[in-house]
Amino acid sequence: MPRTIAVSGASGKTGYRIAEELLRAGDQPRLLLRPSSVVPEALQSCEQRRLNLADADALDGALAGCDALVIATGARPSVDLTGPMRVDAWGVRHQVESCQRLGIRRVLLVSSLCAGRWRHPLNLFGLILVWKRVGEQALERSGLDWTVIRPGGLSEREEGLEQEGIRYSGADQQESNAIPRRLVARCCVEALSTPASIGRIIEVTSSAELEPISLEAALASVQG
Ligand SMILES: NC(=O)c1ccc[n+]([C@@H]2O[C@H](COP(=O)([O-])OP(=O)(O)OC[C@H]3O[C@@H](n4cnc5c(N)ncnc54)[C@H](OP(=O)(O)O)[C@@H]3O)[C@@H](O)[C@H]2O)c1
C-alpha cells in the first residue's frame, strides 16, 4: 500500500522535486498549493489541494488521510517584506498545528543553513533567517516526529549527482556551500524512511569530492 505524503510548496523548485522523488519511491504525493500555484506537467496527475495556509479548516481537509507532511513552502523574494514572517514562520506553524489536530505524526521541514542568525545578508529580505527559526521551533516543540533539513545555497543542477556526496552535520555547523535541489529532495525522501532522523536538525551541502553515503550511516557519526 503506497503511503500518501503531503508536500506543501509543491509548485516550488524544491517542492516539485520532492514530489517527483516520492513518486519514484512508490509513494503517493498529495500536492498542497496556493490557488494560483503552477504545477509542472510531470505532476499533473497527482492529487492536488489548493488553499490558503491561514485557513485552518481548508488545511485540515487537505491533509486528512495523509501519512506524513513535507513542508517545502518558503516566501518568494518580493518587495513585500512580511513574506518570511507569514510563510516561513506562521505558515509553518499553521501546518504543524493541522498535523497535531489530525494526528499526522511525521513532519519534515525544509529550512535553511543559518536559520536563527540575526546578522546575515539574507535577512535584508524580511529577517528571513529569523522567521525560519521561528517556524523550526514550532515544529520542534510540537511533540510530533519531526525532522528539519537545512540546505545550503540551492542550485538547479541535475547533472553528475549520482557521484556527488552530501556533507551532513548537526545544527549550526555549516554556513556556506551549496547543494542541488534534487539532492535535497532525495534527502527528504530518505529521511522519511530513516527513523534516526526523527528529532534532528540536519544541515546539508554537497560536493563531488565526497563519497555518497546513506543518511542512516551519516547520522550515526553526526553530533547533535
Ligand atoms: N534559494 C536558496 O538558495 C535557498 C537556500 C536554503 C534554503 N532555501 C529554502 O528552501 C525552500 C525551498 O526553496 P526553493 O527555492 O526551492 O522554493 P521556491 O521555488 O521559491 O518555492 C516556494 C514554494 O512556496 C510556496 N509559497 C510561497 N508563498 C506561499 C504562501 N503565502 N502560501 C503558500 N505557499 C507559498 C510557493 O508557491 P507558489 O508557486 O504559488 O509561489 C512555492 O511552491 C524555501 O523554504 C527556501 O527559503 C532556499
The ligand as an SDF file (V2000), in Angstrom:
LIG
                    3D

 48 52  0  0  0  0  0  0  0  0999 V2000
   17.1810   29.6420   -2.6100 N   0  0  0  0  0  0  0  0  0  0  0  0
   18.1240   29.1340   -1.8400 C   0  0  0  0  0  0  0  0  0  0  0  0
   19.3280   29.1300   -2.1770 O   0  0  0  0  0  0  0  0  0  0  0  0
   17.7260   28.5120   -0.5210 C   0  0  0  0  0  0  0  0  0  0  0  0
   18.7350   28.0590    0.3240 C   0  0  0  0  0  0  0  0  0  0  0  0
   18.3760   27.3890    1.5030 C   0  0  0  0  0  0  0  0  0  0  0  0
   17.0380   27.2010    1.8170 C   0  0  0  0  0  0  0  0  0  0  0  0
   16.0790   27.6750    0.9750 N   0  0  0  0  0  0  0  0  0  0  0  0
   14.6660   27.4000    1.3460 C   0  0  0  0  0  0  0  0  0  0  0  0
   14.3230   26.1510    0.7660 O   0  0  0  0  0  0  0  0  0  0  0  0
   12.9130   26.1210    0.4990 C   0  0  0  0  0  0  0  0  0  0  0  0
   12.7010   25.7690   -0.9790 C   0  0  0  0  0  0  0  0  0  0  0  0
   13.3030   26.7740   -1.7750 O   0  0  0  0  0  0  0  0  0  0  0  0
   13.0140   26.8920   -3.3520 P   0  0  0  0  0  0  0  0  0  0  0  0
   13.8780   27.9960   -3.8740 O   0  0  0  0  0  0  0  0  0  0  0  0
   13.1000   25.5570   -3.9880 O   0  0  0  0  0  0  0  0  0  0  0  0
   11.4790   27.3360   -3.3000 O   0  0  0  0  0  0  0  0  0  0  0  0
   10.6180   28.1930   -4.3550 P   0  0  0  0  0  0  0  0  0  0  0  0
   10.8860   27.7030   -5.7370 O   0  0  0  0  0  0  0  0  0  0  0  0
   10.7830   29.6480   -4.0690 O   0  0  0  0  0  0  0  0  0  0  0  0
    9.1230   27.7260   -3.9450 O   0  0  0  0  0  0  0  0  0  0  0  0
    8.4780   28.2350   -2.8290 C   0  0  0  0  0  0  0  0  0  0  0  0
    7.1770   27.4860   -2.6490 C   0  0  0  0  0  0  0  0  0  0  0  0
    6.4730   28.0480   -1.5340 O   0  0  0  0  0  0  0  0  0  0  0  0
    5.1830   28.4210   -1.9730 C   0  0  0  0  0  0  0  0  0  0  0  0
    4.6860   29.6210   -1.2940 N   0  0  0  0  0  0  0  0  0  0  0  0
    5.2420   30.8530   -1.2750 C   0  0  0  0  0  0  0  0  0  0  0  0
    4.4590   31.7010   -0.5750 N   0  0  0  0  0  0  0  0  0  0  0  0
    3.3840   30.9720   -0.1570 C   0  0  0  0  0  0  0  0  0  0  0  0
    2.2240   31.2940    0.6000 C   0  0  0  0  0  0  0  0  0  0  0  0
    1.9860   32.5290    1.0740 N   0  0  0  0  0  0  0  0  0  0  0  0
    1.3290   30.3020    0.8190 N   0  0  0  0  0  0  0  0  0  0  0  0
    1.5470   29.0650    0.3510 C   0  0  0  0  0  0  0  0  0  0  0  0
    2.6250   28.6960   -0.3680 N   0  0  0  0  0  0  0  0  0  0  0  0
    3.5310   29.6520   -0.6190 C   0  0  0  0  0  0  0  0  0  0  0  0
    5.3230   28.7190   -3.4570 C   0  0  0  0  0  0  0  0  0  0  0  0
    4.0590   28.6590   -4.0750 O   0  0  0  0  0  0  0  0  0  0  0  0
    3.7970   29.4510   -5.4900 P   0  0  0  0  0  0  0  0  0  0  0  0
    4.3810   28.5540   -6.5650 O   0  0  0  0  0  0  0  0  0  0  0  0
    2.3320   29.5590   -5.5600 O   0  0  0  0  0  0  0  0  0  0  0  0
    4.5240   30.7610   -5.4040 O   0  0  0  0  0  0  0  0  0  0  0  0
    6.2490   27.5880   -3.8660 C   0  0  0  0  0  0  0  0  0  0  0  0
    5.5350   26.3830   -4.0040 O   0  0  0  0  0  0  0  0  0  0  0  0
   12.3920   27.5020    0.8840 C   0  0  0  0  0  0  0  0  0  0  0  0
   11.8990   27.4590    2.2040 O   0  0  0  0  0  0  0  0  0  0  0  0
   13.6430   28.3700    0.8240 C   0  0  0  0  0  0  0  0  0  0  0  0
   13.5380   29.5180    1.6630 O   0  0  0  0  0  0  0  0  0  0  0  0
   16.3940   28.3100   -0.1840 C   0  0  0  0  0  0  0  0  0  0  0  0
  1  2  1  0
  2  3  2  0
  2  4  1  0
  4  5  1  0
  4 48  2  0
  5  6  2  0
  6  7  1  0
  7  8  2  0
  8  9  1  0
  8 48  1  0
  9 10  1  0
  9 46  1  0
 10 11  1  0
 11 12  1  0
 11 44  1  0
 12 13  1  0
 13 14  1  0
 14 15  2  0
 14 16  1  0
 14 17  1  0
 17 18  1  0
 18 19  2  0
 18 20  1  0
 18 21  1  0
 21 22  1  0
 22 23  1  0
 23 24  1  0
 23 42  1  0
 24 25  1  0
 25 26  1  0
 25 36  1  0
 26 27  1  0
 26 35  1  0
 27 28  2  0
 28 29  1  0
 29 30  1  0
 29 35  2  0
 30 31  1  0
 30 32  2  0
 32 33  1  0
 33 34  2  0
 34 35  1  0
 36 37  1  0
 36 42  1  0
 37 38  1  0
 38 39  2  0
 38 40  1  0
 38 41  1  0
 42 43  1  0
 44 45  1  0
 44 46  1  0
 46 47  1  0
M  CHG  2   8   1  16  -1
M  END
$$$$
